[in-house]
Amino acid sequence: MALWERAWRPGSLWGRACSRLFIPCNWLTTIAVMTPAQIRALRKRCRLSQAVFASVLNTSLSTVQKWETGAKRPGGPSLKLLSLIERKGLDVVL
């Protein structure tokens, strides 16, 4: 049975649609929400200023400042990058 045929079989692990692409549910990782204190601690652990950290994440300085004060929360790609840096280190994104 072809891989794409398994994706359409009801009740299989192959059921989560993502832009017409079916991926196994066990390949997806959940990303926990990060608190302002966790974001600040991560940045300090990497020994980066807010401006350099913003540059690494391809976002603005004001956005990082808002994350660290709790005025905004990171989401989507930014949260994924923060999670990746937390788990694997800064070298992964540089």
N, C-alpha and C positions, 0 to 999 in steps of 0.2 A: 504494500500500500504506500503510495507516495506521501511525502511529508505534508503537502497541501491538503490531501484528502483527510488526514487525521485532524487537521485544523477545523474541519467542518463537521466532524462527528460529535453529536451531542453527548454531554457527560464526560468528555475527555478533559485533560488538563489544558488542552489547547483551546481556550475559549475566550481569552481576553482580546478584544479587538483594539487595535491602536492604529488609526489611520489606514484601515484596510490591510494592515499587516498583523498577522496572528503570531504571538509569541507565547512560549510556555509560561504559565503563571509562576513556576518555580525559578524562572530567570529574573523576575522583577524583584527589586529590593525596595523596601519601604524606607522613607527618609523621615527621621524625626524632626519636629520643629525645634529650632535652636532659640534659646533665650538670649537676651542682650548680654548677660554675664558670660554665657558660653561663647558668643561671638567675640567679645572683648578678650577673653582668655585665650581663644584660638589665635587671634591676631598677635597677642603678646607672646604666646608660645612660639610663633613663627618669627618673632623679633622684627616685626614690620610696623611702620607708621600707618596711620589710617589712610594717608594718600597713596602709599605704595600698595597696601592691601587692596584698596579700591582699584588700582591699576591692574593688579593680578586678576581680580574678579571681573574686570572690564565693566566697572560701574563708576559712579561719581563719588567723590569724597563726602558730599553731603548725604548720600545714601548710606554709606558705612556709618557715618555719625548718627543718623536716624536709627539704624539697626541697633547700635550700641546704647542708645538712650531709650529704646523701646517705642519710639514714635512710628516706626515702620517695621515690618517683618520681611525677611527675605523669602522669596517664593520661586518656584519653577527652577530655571537653570542656576540661579544664584544659590539657592538652597542646596542643589545637587553639588555644586562646586565646593561649598562650605563643608558639606558632608564628606566629600572626597578628600579634601585637605585634612579634615579631622581624622579620617580613617587611615589614609596612606601617606600623608605628609605633603609638604609644599612642593616638593620636586615633581610630583605627578602633574601639576598644572603649569609648570614653568617650561 
